Amino acid sequence: MRFYELWDEVKQSMEMGKPVRELSDSKWLCDSEFMVDITKYLSELNVKLQGPKKLLSSLFSNMKSFETKLRLWKVQLERNNTVHFPTLEGQKPSRTLDYAGECGKLIEAFNERLKEVTSKQMELNIFARLFNVEPADVPDNLQHEIIQLQSDDELKARYNLPLLEFYKHCISNDEFPTLRRHALKCASVWNNLLL
């Protein structure tokens, strides 16, 4: 972005010496503008993935959200729609299929990196979305406890606590031993956090 913002100054400076052909090439300029936009989005995602006490479920949600955006952008770029790429849109590119292809490559990279976490999706859902999982879909050893938990209106009312606080203060080892062990495993193994 900084390079792009100083584009005119860079071009003038370069033209005083040996001219750089790329600085006058509209294709190269469009590619650079696409990179400015996509790098901005990747940087925003990077910030969302940083910080202490980030739960894997939250990180995974941010990654899935970004992957969904990539799919949207791919379809839109295939239709020559640059609405979500404001820097590129200023150049008014005639073809954006190459950029749709780049979004496709990013989707593949995200799928590859998230493959292991995606295989644990149900475990994550049990941990992070207690009141939204279907008891019949969870492992047998958790079904009764999930039903008991989901039927408890008092616990539902307290579910607005931060997730680890909810587990710490509301999910007792006496009443929900298997669910608590599952939560400890998710929090400690995946995030090195202990309740």
QUINORVEN-V787679 format. One record per residue. N is the residue number from 1. RES is the residue in three letters. PHI is phi as a letter, one per 30 degrees, with the letter a starting at -180 (NA if undefined). PSI is psi in degrees with one decimal (none if undefined). OMEGA is omega in whole degrees, 0 to 359 (NA if undefined). Layout:
BEGIN
n: [N N]
res: [RES RES]
phi: [PHI PHI]
psi: [PSI PSI]
omega: [OMEGA OMEGA]
END
This chain:
BEGIN
n: [1 2 3 4 5 6 7 8 9 10 11 12 13 14 15 16 17 18 19 20 21 22 23 24 25 26 27 28 29 30 31 32 33 34 35 36 37 38 39 40 41 42 43 44 45 46 47 48 49 50 51 52 53 54 55 56 57 58 59 60 61 62 63 64 65 66 67 68 69 70 71 72 73 74 75 76 77 78 79 80 81 82 83 84 85 86 87 88 89 90 91 92 93 94 95 96 97 98 99 100 101 102 103 104 105 106 107 108 109 110 111 112 113 114 115 116 117 118 119 120 121 122 123 124 125 126 127 128 129 130 131 132 133 134 135 136 137 138 139 140 141 142 143 144 145 146 147 148 149 150 151 152 153 154 155 156 157 158 159 160 161 162 163 164 165 166 167 168 169 170 171 172 173 174 175 176 177 178 179 180 181 182 183 184 185 186 187 188 189 190 191 192 193 194 195]
res: [MET ARG PHE TYR GLU LEU TRP ASP GLU VAL LYS GLN SER MET GLU MET GLY LYS PRO VAL ARG GLU LEU SER ASP SER LYS TRP LEU CYS ASP SER GLU PHE MET VAL ASP ILE THR LYS TYR LEU SER GLU LEU ASN VAL LYS LEU GLN GLY PRO LYS LYS LEU LEU SER SER LEU PHE SER ASN MET LYS SER PHE GLU THR LYS LEU ARG LEU TRP LYS VAL GLN LEU GLU ARG ASN ASN THR VAL HIS PHE PRO THR LEU GLU GLY GLN LYS PRO SER ARG THR LEU ASP TYR ALA GLY GLU CYS GLY LYS LEU ILE GLU ALA PHE ASN GLU ARG LEU LYS GLU VAL THR SER LYS GLN MET GLU LEU ASN ILE PHE ALA ARG LEU PHE ASN VAL GLU PRO ALA ASP VAL PRO ASP ASN LEU GLN HIS GLU ILE ILE GLN LEU GLN SER ASP ASP GLU LEU LYS ALA ARG TYR ASN LEU PRO LEU LEU GLU PHE TYR LYS HIS CYS ILE SER ASN ASP GLU PHE PRO THR LEU ARG ARG HIS ALA LEU LYS CYS ALA SER VAL TRP ASN ASN LEU LEU LEU]
phi: [NA d d d d c e d d d d d d d d d c d e c e d d c d d d d d d e d d d d e d d d d d d d d d e d d c c j d h d d e d d d d d d d d d d d d d e d d d e d d d d c i c c e c b d d d e d d h d d b b d d d d d d d d d d d d d d e d d c e d d d d c e d d d d d d c b e d c d d e d c c e e d c e d d d d d d d d c d d d e d c d d d e e d d e d d c c c d d d d b d d d d d d d d d d d d d d b h c c d]
psi: [-41.5 -41.6 -45.2 -41.8 -28.3 20.1 -51.3 -43.2 -41.9 -45.7 -46.0 -44.4 -43.0 -33.4 -20.3 -28.7 -132.2 118.8 142.7 111.5 -38.3 -31.3 -13.4 0.5 116.3 -33.8 -46.0 -39.7 -45.6 -44.0 -42.8 -41.3 -37.5 -43.7 -37.2 -47.9 -48.4 -35.5 -37.1 -45.6 -41.6 -37.3 -41.2 -41.2 -44.3 -43.9 -40.3 -24.0 -2.7 163.7 159.8 155.8 34.7 124.9 147.7 -37.1 -39.1 -43.8 -43.9 -39.7 -42.6 -40.0 -43.7 -38.9 -44.1 -40.2 -39.8 -39.5 -42.7 -41.3 -42.2 -48.8 -38.8 -49.5 -44.2 -41.6 -32.8 -26.8 11.5 27.1 116.8 22.5 -33.8 9.5 74.8 -35.0 -46.0 -39.8 -33.3 -25.7 -15.2 64.2 145.3 -28.9 134.6 11.3 -36.4 -38.8 -33.6 -39.9 -37.8 -38.8 -39.5 -40.4 -39.4 -38.6 -45.6 -42.0 -41.9 -43.7 -41.8 -44.7 -27.0 1.2 -47.8 -41.3 -39.6 -35.3 -17.6 19.6 -43.5 -41.6 -41.2 -43.3 -41.8 -42.0 -46.8 -16.8 52.1 -42.9 0.8 -5.8 148.8 120.3 -36.4 -19.6 -11.6 162.6 147.8 -39.4 -11.1 -11.4 -49.8 -41.7 -37.5 -43.5 -45.9 -45.1 -47.7 -21.2 -7.0 104.3 -32.3 -42.1 -38.4 -41.5 -29.9 -1.3 -3.9 -4.1 158.0 145.3 -49.2 -35.2 -40.5 -48.6 -43.2 -41.7 -18.2 -23.7 94.0 150.7 -27.5 -43.6 -33.9 61.5 -41.2 -41.9 -39.8 -42.9 -41.1 -44.7 -42.9 -42.8 -48.4 -46.3 -39.9 -44.1 -48.1 -29.1 3.4 36.4 141.3 141.6 none]
omega: [180 177 181 180 179 186 183 180 178 181 179 180 181 181 177 179 178 182 178 185 183 183 177 182 184 178 179 178 177 178 180 181 175 180 178 183 184 178 177 179 179 178 177 177 180 180 180 183 183 174 182 175 174 178 180 180 178 178 181 178 178 179 179 177 180 179 178 176 178 179 176 182 179 180 181 179 175 179 180 179 182 187 181 178 188 179 178 181 178 179 182 181 180 180 180 181 179 181 173 177 177 176 177 178 178 178 179 180 178 179 180 183 182 185 183 180 180 179 179 185 181 178 177 180 178 181 191 184 186 186 181 179 178 182 181 182 182 178 184 184 179 189 182 180 178 179 179 180 183 179 184 182 179 178 177 181 181 183 178 175 169 190 181 177 178 179 184 188 187 182 184 178 179 186 184 185 182 179 179 177 178 180 178 179 181 184 184 182 184 188 182 177 177 177 NA]
END
